[in-house]
Amino acid sequence: MRAAVLYGTVGAVVLGSLGAAPARSDARGVAAKVAVVAQRAAEEGIRFGKCPVAEGLPDGIQCGTVKVPLDYARPEGRQISLTVSRVEARGKDAKGKKAERQGALVFNPGGPGASGMFFPLIGYVPQWKRVAAAYDLVGYAPRGVGRSAPLSCQDPKRLYRGPSPAPTYPSESYKKERIARAKAYARGCAQRAGSALRHYHSLNNARDLDVLRAALGEHRLTFMGASYGTYLGALYATLFPSHVRRMVFDSAVNPDPDQIWYQNNLDQSAAFEGRWADFRAWVAKHHKVYGLGDTPERVLRSYERAAARLASRPAGGKVGPGQLQSAFLQAAYYDDYWPQRALALSAYLKGDPKPLVQIAGPYPEAAVEQENAGAVYTAVECNDGPWPTEWRVWDRDNTRLARTAPFETWDNVWTNLPCAYWGGPRQRPLDVRTGPGELPPTLILAAERDAAAPYDGAIELHRRFWGSVLVTERDSGNHGIGGGPNACVNAHLEAYLLEGRLPVRRAACAPHPEPKPSAPRVGTVEKPRVGRG
């Protein structure tokens, strides 16, 4: 069901647009200044060498930096450095067959707020070895992320406040508490970043990408973006169409200016309900293994029973209903999490809380990274476009939505609510589109039941980009499908990157196999995946 059916038309929502920046014409008007910066970067290049210990990357990966202006309207003003990682093309595939070098493949994993510095490691994965033979694999940390002029909105030590509630239908007092927290968080972002905060947005991310292209010595960019990275790629293709060689959009978010970002988050909350149902149906199918119920409804009752028990006595003193919800939200992103989540829930209800604490408990080692990712996510989404500035609008829309999509609706509200109280100017979203002949053919990959990037977004991007091809994985919902378990999807990706070969307009792939129920791996602790989109 389309989310709009659930909560009405976005046109009825009054959106705040404090100091909205001009749209497409003025955004392109900065292009001349970007060109000057890019030319300078091309002349300087990137001095790749051994990666700093802080990056946590193994030997064999090279690191460097590229300078970009904080504010492209003042290209000679304050400069910031973006960290870049690379593994050079190997020249031979896994079978020893010689491969002609095709330049650099730059990757953005999404978020916003996720780092791509680990991307070059993908070349060791079997599905990527032919691509790694032909391309330098290049990752980078976008502005604000990691060591790239990092943003922070609060002390990372405050990230985990102890076991937390996750009310499906929050009380008025709880809403007031979360409003206060959202206001404090927005103030913290402004106080810590100062006037620089306004320059952390998607248009500048796209401009940074063009400077990176030039610094790598590439006349035209080969780029792959996942989730939010597809929006970044769409902006880049709109602003710099002649600089595009090949471009892959994996799990495309809806680029319609009216969707950025309030409406997209409503659509996402609605879609998560369907994916949550998919997970419960799978668990019910394996009732003999997990004992959580032989129907999705009975599995839901098991989950609710666990949440109620955690509310009165947190598991290990660390895991309450909020941590439970966050852990199971990951199952709505990736079905490879399904067996472990089901096992943990089953064990907990049978009296063993350890597996649940392992997957849902705090991970102190990742606190700095998670806080940074959250700060960048908030800054970019809040800066990118208008948001409702009155709580009554958020309350009305999400109360209505939660009647049919309770699983993630309010959690999504609390994540994005600082945008209601954000200070400073907002950007006006760019009208992303290209006409005939403006852009080389591009590839869009999408899973039909993806909740984090609902399928309608891929269709909309396909409609807006002339000559694009949409490859759909049917009846599947993983978020980010390129180079994953679907051989059909991977064949299309590889043919495009290596040969520039695409099907005509659209193609469909059967779903990859569902995960098999499995026994728990003793002693393993799951590291959190950073970034929402």
Secondary structure as the mmCIF struct_conf table of DSSP 4:
data_model
#
loop_
_struct_conf.conf_type_id
_struct_conf.id
_struct_conf.beg_label_comp_id
_struct_conf.beg_label_asym_id
_struct_conf.beg_label_seq_id
_struct_conf.end_label_comp_id
_struct_conf.end_label_asym_id
_struct_conf.end_label_seq_id
HELX_RH_AL_P HELX_RH_AL_P1 ALA A 3 TYR A 7
HELX_RH_3T_P HELX_RH_3T_P1 VAL A 10 ALA A 12
BEND BEND1 VAL A 13 VAL A 13
STRN STRN1 GLY A 16 GLY A 16
TURN_TY1_P TURN_TY1_P1 LEU A 18 GLY A 19
HELX_LH_PP_P HELX_LH_PP_P1 ALA A 20 PRO A 22
HELX_RH_AL_P HELX_RH_AL_P2 ARG A 24 GLY A 29
TURN_TY1_P TURN_TY1_P2 VAL A 30 VAL A 30
HELX_RH_AL_P HELX_RH_AL_P3 ALA A 31 GLU A 44
STRN STRN2 GLY A 49 LYS A 50
HELX_LH_PP_P HELX_LH_PP_P2 CYS A 51 PRO A 52
HELX_RH_3T_P HELX_RH_3T_P2 VAL A 53 GLU A 55
HELX_LH_PP_P HELX_LH_PP_P3 LEU A 57 PRO A 58
TURN_TY1_P TURN_TY1_P3 ASP A 59 GLY A 60
STRN STRN3 GLN A 62 PRO A 69
BEND BEND2 LEU A 70 LEU A 70
TURN_TY1_P TURN_TY1_P4 TYR A 72 ALA A 73
BEND BEND3 ARG A 74 ARG A 74
TURN_TY1_P TURN_TY1_P5 PRO A 75 GLU A 76
BEND BEND4 GLY A 77 GLY A 77
STRN STRN4 GLN A 79 VAL A 87
BEND BEND5 GLY A 91 GLY A 91
STRN STRN5 LYS A 92 LYS A 92
TURN_TY1_P TURN_TY1_P6 ALA A 94 LYS A 95
STRN STRN6 LYS A 98 LYS A 98
STRN STRN7 ALA A 104 ASN A 108
TURN_TY1_P TURN_TY1_P7 GLY A 111 GLY A 113
TURN_TY1_P TURN_TY1_P8 MET A 117 PHE A 118
HELX_RH_3T_P HELX_RH_3T_P3 PHE A 119 TYR A 124
BEND BEND6 VAL A 125 VAL A 125
HELX_RH_3T_P HELX_RH_3T_P4 PRO A 126 TRP A 128
HELX_RH_AL_P HELX_RH_AL_P4 LYS A 129 ALA A 134
BEND BEND7 TYR A 135 TYR A 135
STRN STRN8 ASP A 136 TYR A 140
TURN_TY1_P TURN_TY1_P9 ARG A 143 GLY A 144
BEND BEND8 VAL A 145 VAL A 145
TURN_TY1_P TURN_TY1_P10 GLY A 146 ARG A 147
BEND BEND9 SER A 148 ALA A 149
BEND BEND10 CYS A 153 GLN A 154
HELX_RH_3T_P HELX_RH_3T_P5 PRO A 156 ARG A 158
BEND BEND11 LEU A 159 LEU A 159
BEND BEND12 GLY A 162 PRO A 163
BEND BEND13 THR A 168 TYR A 169
HELX_RH_AL_P HELX_RH_AL_P5 GLU A 172 ALA A 193
HELX_RH_3T_P HELX_RH_3T_P6 GLY A 194 HIS A 199
BEND BEND14 HIS A 201 HIS A 201
HELX_RH_AL_P HELX_RH_AL_P6 SER A 202 ALA A 215
TURN_TY1_P TURN_TY1_P11 LEU A 216 GLY A 217
BEND BEND15 HIS A 219 ARG A 220
STRN STRN9 LEU A 221 ALA A 226
TURN_TY1_P TURN_TY1_P12 SER A 227 SER A 227
HELX_RH_AL_P HELX_RH_AL_P7 TYR A 228 LEU A 239
HELX_RH_3T_P HELX_RH_3T_P7 PRO A 241 HIS A 243
STRN STRN10 VAL A 244 ASP A 250
BEND BEND16 SER A 251 SER A 251
HELX_LH_PP_P HELX_LH_PP_P4 ALA A 252 ASN A 254
HELX_RH_3T_P HELX_RH_3T_P8 PRO A 257 GLN A 259
TURN_TY1_P TURN_TY1_P13 ILE A 260 TRP A 261
HELX_RH_AL_P HELX_RH_AL_P8 TYR A 262 LYS A 285
TURN_TY1_P TURN_TY1_P14 HIS A 286 HIS A 286
HELX_RH_AL_P HELX_RH_AL_P9 HIS A 287 TYR A 290
BEND BEND17 LEU A 292 LEU A 292
BEND BEND18 ASP A 294 THR A 295
HELX_RH_AL_P HELX_RH_AL_P10 PRO A 296 SER A 312
BEND BEND19 ARG A 313 ARG A 313
STRN STRN11 ALA A 315 ALA A 315
TURN_TY1_P TURN_TY1_P15 GLY A 316 LYS A 318
STRN STRN12 VAL A 319 VAL A 319
HELX_RH_AL_P HELX_RH_AL_P11 PRO A 321 TYR A 333
HELX_RH_3T_P HELX_RH_3T_P9 ASP A 335 TYR A 337
HELX_RH_AL_P HELX_RH_AL_P12 TRP A 338 LEU A 349
TURN_TY1_P TURN_TY1_P16 LYS A 350 GLY A 351
HELX_RH_AL_P HELX_RH_AL_P13 LYS A 354 ALA A 360
BEND BEND20 GLY A 361 GLY A 361
HELX_RH_3T_P HELX_RH_3T_P10 PRO A 364 ALA A 366
HELX_RH_AL_P HELX_RH_AL_P14 ALA A 367 ASP A 384
BEND BEND21 GLY A 385 GLY A 385
STRN STRN13 TRP A 387 TRP A 387
BEND BEND22 GLU A 390 GLU A 390
HELX_RH_AL_P HELX_RH_AL_P15 TRP A 391 ALA A 402
TURN_TY1_P TURN_TY1_P17 ARG A 403 THR A 404
TURN_TY1_P TURN_TY1_P18 PRO A 406 GLU A 408
HELX_RH_AL_P HELX_RH_AL_P16 THR A 409 ASN A 416
HELX_RH_3T_P HELX_RH_3T_P11 LEU A 417 TYR A 421
BEND BEND23 GLY A 424 GLY A 424
HELX_LH_PP_P HELX_LH_PP_P5 GLN A 427 LEU A 430
STRN STRN14 THR A 434 THR A 434
TURN_TY1_P TURN_TY1_P19 PRO A 436 GLU A 438
BEND BEND24 LEU A 439 LEU A 439
STRN STRN15 LEU A 443 ALA A 447
TURN_TY1_P TURN_TY1_P20 GLU A 448 ARG A 449
BEND BEND25 ALA A 451 ALA A 453
HELX_RH_AL_P HELX_RH_AL_P17 TYR A 455 ARG A 464
STRN STRN16 PHE A 465 PHE A 465
TURN_TY1_P TURN_TY1_P21 TRP A 466 GLY A 467
STRN STRN17 VAL A 469 GLU A 473
TURN_TY1_P TURN_TY1_P22 ARG A 474 ASP A 475
BEND BEND26 HIS A 479 HIS A 479
TURN_TY1_P TURN_TY1_P23 GLY A 482 GLY A 483
BEND BEND27 GLY A 484 PRO A 485
HELX_RH_AL_P HELX_RH_AL_P18 ALA A 487 GLU A 499
BEND BEND28 VAL A 504 ARG A 505
STRN STRN18 ARG A 506 CYS A 509
HELX_LH_PP_P HELX_LH_PP_P6 ALA A 510 PRO A 517
TURN_TY1_P TURN_TY1_P24 VAL A 522 GLY A 523
HELX_LH_PP_P HELX_LH_PP_P7 GLU A 526 VAL A 530
#
